[in-house]
């Protein structure tokens, strides 16, 4: 799987989701 295959808005959504998962307030 290559990141370049994804549209940029999907990349942003994945980044936002990843940041949410790693947010200290969720711990």
C-alpha positions in Angstrom: 0.0 0.0 0.0 1.4 3.3 -1.0 0.4 6.6 0.7 0.6 8.4 -2.7 -2.4 6.4 -3.8 -4.6 8.3 -1.4 -6.2 11.7 -2.0 -4.8 14.3 0.4 -8.1 14.8 2.2 -8.0 11.1 3.2 -4.5 11.5 4.5 -5.6 14.4 6.6 -8.5 12.4 8.0 -6.1 9.5 8.9 -3.7 12.0 10.6 -6.6 13.5 12.6 -7.7 10.0 13.6 -4.2 9.0 14.6 -3.7 12.1 16.7 -7.0 11.5 18.4 -6.0 7.9 19.3 -2.7 9.2 20.7 -4.2 12.1 22.6 -3.2 12.1 26.3 -6.8 13.1 27.3 -8.0 9.6 26.1 -5.6 7.9 28.4 
